[in-house]
Amino acid sequence: MSPYSKAFLSKILVPLLLLSATLAGCSDIYYDRRETISLTADDARESNRVAQVVDPWPPHSANKNIAFNGEKMQTAVERYRTNKVIQPVNATTSTMAQAQAAAAASAAATGQNAPAAAVK
């Protein structure tokens, strides 16, 4: 008599074998043995076409004629050289706070006392 009973074979071993055969079909051995760089390497023509583009930049990126204000740039460079740089004003959402900060910044730049704050 065999050590395995029919109940063991029918209730445990057969479903286990069927499950293992089903899961073996999901194996990625086929994908591991592909002759490509990666699983998404099937767009070779498109990648070659993009790699051989002469100049991928848009035409307007070569425009070197940029509009600027020379006088303003010259005063900014002079302030930088003399170490009199105007500190940036804190950005807030309140227009009253912006007005006070702008007045304080302009007063600091000219060396005057800042005006008194408005009373609410």
FILO-789645 format. One line per 10 residues: number of its first residue (from 1); their letters; for each residue x, y, z of C-alpha. Coordinates in Angstrom, 1 decimal, decimal comma. Example, Ala and Ser with C-alpha at 12.3 -4.5 7.8 and 13.67 -1.06 7.14 Angstrom:
BEGIN
1) AS) 12,3 -4,5 7,8  13,7 -1,1 7,1 $
END
This chain:
BEGIN
1) MSPYSKAFLS) 0,0 0,0 0,0  1,3 3,5 -0,9  2,0 6,0 1,8  -0,3 8,5 0,1  -4,0 8,0 0,3  -6,4 8,8 -2,5  -7,8 11,7 -0,4  -4,4 13,3 -0,2  -3,8 13,0 -3,9  -7,3 14,3 -4,9 $
11) KILVPLLLLS) -7,6 17,1 -2,3  -4,0 18,5 -2,0  -1,6 17,2 -4,6  -3,7 17,6 -7,7  -4,8 21,2 -7,1  -1,2 22,0 -6,1  0,1 20,6 -9,4  -2,5 22,4 -11,4  -1,7 25,7 -9,6  2,0 25,2 -10,3 $
21) ATLAGCSDIY) 1,4 24,5 -14,0  -0,8 27,6 -14,3  1,8 29,8 -12,6  4,6 28,4 -14,8  2,8 29,9 -17,8  3,3 33,3 -16,2  7,0 32,9 -16,1  9,1 35,8 -17,5  11,9 33,5 -18,8  10,9 34,5 -22,4 $
31) YDRRETISLT) 11,4 38,2 -21,5  14,7 37,6 -19,7  16,1 36,0 -22,8  15,2 38,7 -25,4  17,9 40,1 -27,6  17,0 43,7 -26,9  18,3 46,4 -24,6  15,1 46,6 -22,6  11,5 45,4 -22,8  10,5 48,7 -24,4 $
41) ADDARESNRV) 13,2 48,7 -27,1  10,7 48,1 -29,9  10,8 51,7 -31,2  14,2 51,6 -32,8  13,2 53,5 -36,0  11,8 56,4 -34,0  14,8 56,6 -31,7  17,2 56,5 -34,6  15,3 59,3 -36,3  15,4 61,5 -33,2 $
51) AQVVDPWPPH) 19,1 60,7 -32,6  20,0 61,9 -36,1  18,2 65,2 -36,0  20,7 68,0 -36,9  19,4 70,8 -34,7  16,6 69,8 -32,2  16,3 73,4 -30,9  13,4 75,6 -32,1  14,4 78,2 -34,6  13,6 81,2 -32,3 $
61) SANKNIAFNG) 16,1 79,9 -29,7  19,0 81,2 -31,9  17,7 84,8 -31,6  20,5 86,7 -29,9  18,9 90,1 -30,2  17,3 90,3 -26,8  15,5 93,5 -25,8  16,9 95,2 -22,6  17,3 98,6 -21,0  21,0 99,5 -21,0 $
71) EKMQTAVERY) 20,7 102,4 -18,6  19,0 100,3 -16,0  21,6 97,6 -16,4  24,4 100,1 -16,1  23,0 101,5 -12,8  22,6 98,0 -11,5  26,2 97,1 -12,3  27,4 100,3 -10,7  25,4 99,6 -7,5  26,9 96,1 -7,4 $
81) RTNKVIQPVN) 30,4 97,4 -7,8  30,0 100,0 -5,1  28,2 97,5 -2,8  25,0 99,5 -2,7  22,7 96,8 -3,8  19,0 97,3 -3,2  17,7 94,4 -1,2  14,6 92,6 -2,6  11,3 93,5 -1,0  9,3 90,7 0,6 $
91) ATTSTMAQAQ) 6,4 89,7 -1,6  3,0 89,8 0,2  -0,6 89,6 -0,9  -1,6 92,8 0,7  -1,4 95,9 -1,4  -0,9 98,1 1,7  2,1 96,0 2,8  3,5 96,2 -0,7  3,2 100,0 -0,7  4,9 100,3 2,7 $
101) AAAAASAAAT) 7,7 97,9 1,6  8,3 99,7 -1,6  8,4 103,1 0,2  10,9 101,7 2,7  13,0 100,2 -0,1  13,1 103,4 -2,0  13,9 105,4 1,1  16,7 103,0 2,0  18,1 103,4 -1,5  18,2 107,1 -1,4 $
111) GQNAPAAAVK) 19,3 107,3 2,3  16,2 109,0 3,6  14,1 108,0 6,5  11,1 105,8 5,7  7,7 107,4 6,0  5,5 106,5 8,9  3,2 103,5 8,5  -0,4 104,2 7,8  -2,8 103,9 10,7  -5,8 101,7 10,2 $
END
